[in-house]
Amino acid sequence: MTNDEFRYWINGYLSLSSDDFIDNNQVSVIKNHAYLVEAVMGCLESDIIDFISKLTNEMQENSHISLDTFKQIATQLKF
């Protein structure tokens, strides 16, 4: 998976999600996809690193993230 493919994957994830909240398991899936990008491409682009960092910080403060908050965090990705 490339950096651009990750961005498209997140966009699709947001579009198809019917959940009101994102939990730790879902955040783990998202992080694993980012690690896949890093393994394939050798690095993550800065907007994806920032996205993962904000997502991680939000999860540390709360047990879940509202879908609206998740969408706000994801808007930083360069589509």
ABEGO torsion letter per residue (X at the ends): XBAAAAAAAAAAAAAABABABBBAAAAAAAAAAAAAAAAAAGBBBAAAAAAAAAAAAAAAABABBBAAAAAAAAAABBX
